[in-house]
Amino acid sequence: MKQLHPIVAAIALSIGACAAAQAANSAPDPAHVAAASEGFLQYHPDLRWRKEGLGHYEDGRLDLALEALKRSARYADKGSQALVAEMYWKGEGTPVDRAAAYAWMDLAAERGYKDFLAVREHYWSELSPEEQKRALEIGQQVYADYGDEVAKPRLEKTINKGRRGTTGSRTGFKGALTVLLPGNGNWISLDAEQYYSDKFWQPEQYFEWQDQLWQEPYRGRVEVGAVTTEDASESSARE
């Protein structure tokens, strides 16, 4: 398995916590179990493609990882967008392209998540003037294809479709629900109220849940030399 960058590890933790809990024979977080189930992933392509991309990444299939993560990025997944940036920066599954890396990390930082802002500013400080100019040019197309303005509606459409399909199932339903976890083929019992929570099936609340996850994705900090989150304020001249 490849050694994961701190950013990659944080992304993996946000979707893999239930599997880790199972491996430790402890009770998994019901919210993470719901978010990792087959039925959930069918209507949340952001997480489905991120999970597939991380699997390819860990197995060293970097070209397939990049392809899957870009598919996740089309559905407004900021974690996948940050990982695409890292892969361009390090030349994983693609030739090194630092200008493209900046454009993608700028996209990942679109909502102001401080870890992504810090890495974005580190990238910028490392670019030559020519690379900086090209990064801004690339960014226009990246935002046109993957920015929240166009990506969020894509995800909202699929979530709304899933919500309509489950409305009858969840009306008046209480007690346990059995869901299938992908990969290991295990079935696990889950409180139905957790699975049908509005934070999963109401797009506005879903994005609020995502914001909570990414504002503090993990306890450690991303190491980017002397760069701190305060450096993000320096970007105002470019915005």
C-alpha positions as CSV (number, residue, x, y, z in Angstrom):
1,M,0.0,0.0,0.0
2,K,1.2,3.5,-0.8
3,Q,2.2,5.8,2.0
4,L,-0.7,8.3,2.2
5,H,-0.1,12.1,2.3
6,P,-1.7,13.7,5.4
7,I,-4.4,15.2,3.1
8,V,-5.1,11.8,1.6
9,A,-5.3,10.3,5.1
10,A,-7.8,12.9,6.2
11,I,-9.9,12.2,3.2
12,A,-9.8,8.5,3.7
13,L,-10.7,8.9,7.4
14,S,-13.9,10.9,6.5
15,I,-15.4,7.9,4.7
16,G,-13.5,4.9,6.2
17,A,-14.1,5.4,9.9
18,C,-16.8,2.7,10.1
19,A,-14.4,0.1,8.6
20,A,-11.7,1.1,11.1
21,A,-14.1,0.7,14.0
22,Q,-15.2,-2.8,12.8
23,A,-11.5,-3.8,12.5
24,A,-11.0,-2.8,16.1
25,N,-14.2,-4.7,17.1
26,S,-15.7,-1.5,18.4
27,A,-19.1,0.0,17.6
28,P,-19.0,2.1,14.4
29,D,-20.5,5.5,14.2
30,P,-24.0,5.0,12.8
31,A,-23.6,8.1,10.5
32,H,-20.4,6.6,9.0
33,V,-22.1,3.2,8.5
34,A,-25.0,4.9,6.7
35,A,-22.6,6.8,4.5
36,A,-20.7,3.7,3.5
37,S,-23.7,1.5,2.6
38,E,-24.5,0.4,-0.9
39,G,-27.9,2.2,-1.1
40,F,-26.4,5.4,0.2
41,L,-23.5,5.5,-2.2
42,Q,-25.9,4.9,-5.1
43,Y,-27.4,8.3,-4.6
44,H,-24.2,10.0,-3.3
45,P,-21.8,9.8,-6.2
46,D,-19.4,12.2,-4.6
47,L,-18.6,9.6,-1.9
48,R,-19.0,6.6,-4.2
49,W,-16.3,7.9,-6.6
50,R,-14.1,9.2,-3.8
51,K,-14.2,5.7,-2.2
52,E,-13.3,4.1,-5.5
53,G,-10.5,6.6,-6.2
54,L,-9.0,6.0,-2.7
55,G,-9.1,2.3,-3.3
56,H,-7.2,2.6,-6.6
57,Y,-4.8,5.1,-4.9
58,E,-3.9,2.7,-2.1
59,D,-3.4,-0.1,-4.6
60,G,-1.0,2.0,-6.7
61,R,-3.4,2.3,-9.7
62,L,-2.8,6.0,-9.8
63,D,-4.2,6.6,-13.3
64,L,-7.5,5.0,-12.3
65,A,-7.4,6.8,-9.0
66,L,-7.1,10.2,-10.7
67,E,-10.0,9.3,-13.1
68,A,-12.3,8.3,-10.3
69,L,-11.5,11.3,-8.1
70,K,-12.2,13.6,-11.0
71,R,-15.6,12.0,-11.3
72,S,-16.2,12.6,-7.6
73,A,-15.0,16.2,-8.1
74,R,-17.8,16.7,-10.6
75,Y,-20.2,16.3,-7.7
76,A,-18.7,19.0,-5.5
77,D,-16.5,16.8,-3.4
78,K,-13.9,19.0,-2.0
79,G,-11.8,16.2,-0.6
80,S,-11.4,14.6,-4.0
81,Q,-10.6,18.0,-5.6
82,A,-7.8,18.4,-3.0
83,L,-6.4,15.0,-3.8
84,V,-6.5,15.7,-7.5
85,A,-4.4,18.8,-6.8
86,E,-1.9,16.7,-4.8
87,M,-1.6,14.2,-7.6
88,Y,-0.9,16.9,-10.1
89,W,1.6,18.5,-7.7
90,K,3.5,15.2,-7.1
91,G,3.1,13.7,-10.6
92,E,1.0,10.7,-9.5
93,G,-1.0,9.2,-12.3
94,T,-0.2,12.2,-14.4
95,P,2.9,14.3,-15.3
96,V,3.8,16.9,-12.8
97,D,1.8,20.1,-13.5
98,R,2.1,22.6,-10.6
99,A,-0.1,25.2,-12.3
100,A,-2.9,22.7,-12.6
101,A,-2.3,21.6,-9.0
102,Y,-2.8,25.1,-7.8
103,A,-6.0,25.5,-9.8
104,W,-7.4,22.3,-8.3
105,M,-6.4,23.2,-4.7
106,D,-7.9,26.7,-5.2
107,L,-11.1,24.9,-6.2
108,A,-10.9,22.6,-3.1
109,A,-10.6,25.7,-0.9
110,E,-13.6,27.4,-2.6
111,R,-15.7,27.1,0.6
112,G,-12.9,28.4,2.9
113,Y,-11.8,25.2,4.5
114,K,-8.6,26.2,6.3
115,D,-6.4,23.2,5.6
116,F,-7.0,23.5,1.9
117,L,-6.5,27.3,2.0
118,A,-3.1,26.7,3.7
119,V,-1.9,24.2,1.1
120,R,-3.2,26.4,-1.7
121,E,-1.0,29.3,-0.4
122,H,1.9,27.0,-0.1
123,Y,1.5,26.0,-3.7
124,W,1.3,29.6,-4.9
125,S,4.5,30.5,-3.1
126,E,6.3,27.8,-4.9
127,L,5.1,28.7,-8.4
128,S,7.2,30.8,-10.8
129,P,5.5,33.9,-12.3
130,E,4.9,32.0,-15.5
131,E,3.3,29.1,-13.6
132,Q,1.2,31.6,-11.6
133,K,-0.2,33.1,-14.8
134,R,-1.0,29.7,-16.2
135,A,-2.6,28.5,-13.0
136,L,-5.1,31.4,-13.1
137,E,-5.9,30.5,-16.7
138,I,-6.4,26.8,-16.0
139,G,-8.5,27.8,-13.0
140,Q,-11.2,29.4,-15.2
141,Q,-11.9,26.1,-17.0
142,V,-11.6,24.0,-13.8
143,Y,-14.3,26.2,-12.1
144,A,-16.4,26.1,-15.2
145,D,-16.5,22.3,-15.1
146,Y,-16.2,21.6,-11.3
147,G,-17.0,24.7,-9.3
148,D,-19.9,24.6,-6.8
149,E,-22.1,26.7,-9.1
150,V,-22.3,23.7,-11.5
151,A,-21.3,20.8,-9.4
152,K,-23.7,21.2,-6.5
153,P,-26.8,21.0,-8.7
154,R,-25.5,17.7,-10.1
155,L,-25.3,16.2,-6.7
156,E,-28.6,17.8,-5.6
157,K,-30.3,16.1,-8.5
158,T,-29.1,12.6,-7.5
159,I,-29.8,13.1,-3.8
160,N,-33.3,14.3,-4.5
161,K,-33.9,11.3,-6.7
162,G,-32.8,9.0,-3.8
163,R,-34.9,10.9,-1.3
164,R,-38.0,10.5,-3.5
165,G,-37.3,6.8,-3.8
166,T,-37.0,6.3,0.0
167,T,-39.9,8.5,1.1
168,G,-42.4,5.7,1.3
169,S,-39.9,3.4,2.9
170,R,-39.1,5.7,5.8
171,T,-42.6,7.1,6.5
172,G,-43.5,5.9,10.0
173,F,-40.6,3.5,10.0
174,K,-38.8,3.0,13.3
175,G,-36.4,0.5,14.6
176,A,-33.5,-1.4,12.9
177,L,-32.6,-1.2,9.2
178,T,-30.1,-3.7,7.7
179,V,-27.6,-2.3,5.2
180,L,-24.9,-3.8,3.2
181,L,-21.4,-2.4,3.5
182,P,-19.4,-2.4,0.2
183,G,-16.1,-4.2,-0.2
184,N,-16.3,-6.7,2.6
185,G,-19.9,-7.7,1.9
186,N,-20.9,-7.5,5.5
187,W,-24.4,-6.7,6.7
188,I,-24.9,-4.5,9.7
189,S,-28.0,-3.4,11.6
190,L,-28.5,0.4,11.8
191,D,-31.1,2.6,13.4
192,A,-33.4,3.7,10.5
193,E,-33.6,7.2,11.8
194,Q,-29.8,7.5,11.2
195,Y,-30.0,6.3,7.7
196,Y,-32.9,8.5,6.7
197,S,-31.5,11.5,8.5
198,D,-32.2,14.8,6.7
199,K,-28.5,15.6,6.8
200,F,-28.1,12.8,4.2
201,W,-31.1,13.4,2.0
202,Q,-31.8,17.1,2.1
203,P,-29.1,18.7,-0.1
204,E,-28.8,21.9,1.9
205,Q,-28.3,20.0,5.2
206,Y,-26.0,17.5,3.4
207,F,-23.7,20.3,2.4
208,E,-23.8,21.7,5.9
209,W,-22.8,18.3,7.2
210,Q,-19.9,18.2,4.7
211,D,-18.8,21.7,5.9
212,Q,-18.7,20.4,9.5
213,L,-16.5,17.4,8.4
214,W,-14.0,19.5,6.4
215,Q,-13.6,22.4,8.7
216,E,-11.9,20.0,11.1
217,P,-11.1,16.9,9.1
218,Y,-8.7,15.4,11.6
219,R,-6.9,16.4,14.8
220,G,-3.5,16.7,13.2
221,R,-2.4,19.6,11.0
222,V,-1.2,19.5,7.4
223,E,2.5,20.1,7.3
224,V,3.3,22.7,4.6
225,G,6.6,24.1,5.9
226,A,6.1,27.5,7.5
227,V,2.7,28.0,5.9
228,T,-0.2,28.6,8.3
229,T,-3.9,29.2,7.7
230,E,-3.3,32.9,8.2
231,D,-1.4,32.9,4.9
232,A,-4.8,32.5,3.2
233,S,-5.5,36.2,3.8
234,E,-2.7,37.0,1.3
235,S,-4.8,35.5,-1.5
236,S,-7.1,38.5,-1.5
237,A,-5.1,40.2,-4.1
238,R,-5.8,37.4,-6.5
239,E,-9.6,37.2,-5.8
